[in-house]
Amino acid sequence: MATVRQLLQGKKPGLFTVSPDAVVLEAIRAMAEHRVGALLVTEGARLVGIVSERDYARKIILLGRSSSDTPVRAIMSSPVLTVGPEDTVAHCMALMTERHVRHLPALEGATILGMISIGDLVKAVIAEQRAQIEQLENYIRS
């Protein structure tokens, strides 16, 4: 089973972050620009939270708050559920399912390595299943 490190190596480089003091509208614009569903909230190189489209919907839209006046700090999820580079796809899927999250930042110590999404995990599972099917078909043919 693939590890977080292997998944991150297969992704395009780039880490999308936002300051906790930025207004929510800036975060939503950044998510749209980068075509991602969540941003890491950082102070310098330190991970302090995560903000997602779900946070926006539940903590801005549903509560009638203003996205141009509310700081990211007010809606971000913190503390952040994280994974390490040697964690497996299966472990990440179990965490996401159990905790109802769609994004997991990957850390090595305090260093941010990247972020794994549910889409990344689904792609990895599909690729692994295809490889197993190919192996079985080859075995049957031989």
Protein Blocks (a to p, Z undefined) as FASTA:
>chain_A
ZZfklmmmmpccddddddfkbcfklmmmmmmmnopabdcddehjbcfbdcdfklmmmmmm
mnopafklpcfklmmccddddddfkbcfklmmmmmmmnopabdcddehjacfbdcdfklm
mmmmmmmmmmmmmmmmmmmmZZ
